[in-house]
């Protein structure tokens, strides 16, 4: 049996990878350290904000799924979406990445089993 990385470890790895890539990363809401879901907010120099969530994919382990796609680029609607998610799941991590490679870095780290 292989040990799964904790949510906190994945978030820390994502922050370090983003900073090493020359980007900015910040925890906006700290969730459960062991098994909290992770919501990743990506943009590049303030351009259109996109949201992704780490979700279990029973055939491959984990995937980074786009969420609230109809609201991408609309800061007010995205903030309302995040607020609703946090109300329904207070153990959720909310991470902001501002980097040209934010989505690629998030996918590489968040899809680890």
N, C-alpha and C positions, 0 to 999 in steps of 0.2 A: 504494500500500500504506500502510495506517495503522498507526502504532506502537501496540502494546498497552501499557497501563499495567502496571508491574511490581507484584508482590505487595506489596513494601514500600511503594510509593506508595499503593496501595489501602488498606493497613492504616493508614498515616499519615492519609490523608483520612478514614477511618472514625473514628479516634480523635479527630481535630479536630472533626468534625461532631458526635460524641456529646458532647464537652465543651462545644461551643458551644450545644448543646441543653440544657445543664444536667445532663448525665449523667456517669457515670464510665466510663472505658475503660482497659484495661490489656492489654499483651501478656503472655500466660502462657507461650508458647513461640515463639521466633523461628525461622522457617523459612527456606527459600531466598529470597533477596531478589528474584530475577528471576521465577521461575515456581513458587514453592511454593504448594501448595493452601492454602486458608484455611478454618479451622473457627471459626465465630462462636458464642460462648456468650452468650445474651441472658437478662436478667431485669429486673425492675423492683422496686427496693428489696428485693432478696432474695426476691422471690416466685418461683414456679415457674421453674426454669431450663430453657431450651430450646436446642437445638443446630441449627445450620444450616451447610451447606457450599457454598462457591462451586464450581459445576460447569459444565463446557462444555455448551451446548445448541446443537447444530450448526445449528439453524434460526434461533436468535435471538441467538447470542453466548454469554451466560452467564446462569445462573439461581442463585438462592439456595434450595437444597433442604433441607427439614427432614431431620434424621437422628436416629437413636436415639429416635424418637418414643415408643416404649413405655416409655422411661426418663425422660421429661420429669418434672421435679419430684423425682426420686430422685437426690440428690447422689452417693451411693455408686456407683450403676449408671452415671451419666454420667461420673464420674471413671474408672471402669474402661473405658468405651468410648473415652474420650480417650486413655488410656494405651495401649490396643491400637492405636489409629490412629497414635499417635506411634511405637510400636515398628515398625509396618509402613511408615511414611513419616516419617522423621526430618526431612524438608524441609517438613513441615506447619507452618503458622502456627496458633496457638491464641490467640484474642482473646476477652476478656471485656468485655461491655457491660452496664452497669446504667443503664437509662434507660426512661422510659415509651414512648419511640419507637424503641427499639433495633432491632426487626425492620424497621421502615420505613426507618430510616437505613441499615441493613446492605443491604437490598434495593436502595436507590437507588444506593449506591456500588459494591457488589460485582457488580452486573449490567452494569457498564460493560465494553465490549469493549476 
